[in-house]
């Protein structure tokens, strides 16, 4: 019998990846309403809300990459957000953008850490200016142990 992703005393694979569709003119955005989910083993990722619900306590790795076309000057960050802690638990280096359009910029964020079962994890993009999020932006994660 399988409960909480445990089968025969072994944790079944828990990993996901959600690919974002293009979004024009945003300044704060949880990666949600994802265009595709190439894999969602364990079924703990909701592509509509962009939320990953931690199914079993353990150490996880979360990664995000945002492909951005700047439409106004500003500073951007990509962050892992934990609802249980109420904090941005990992923030990418802030990145400054010029106001020129037509250049695709990349911002990345990665975090390894222990999470309790039931925690909700999001990837959040914030900017002091306005940006267009391009195809190829994604949020992924997996249980390490």
Secondary structure, 3 states (H helix, E strand, C coil): CCECCEECCEECCCEEEEECCCEEEEEEEECCCCCEEEEEECCCEECCCCEEECCCCEEEEEEEEEEEEECCCEEEEEEEEECCCCEEEEECCCEEECCCCCCEEEEEEEEEEEECCCCEEEEEEEEEEEEEECCCCEEEEEECC
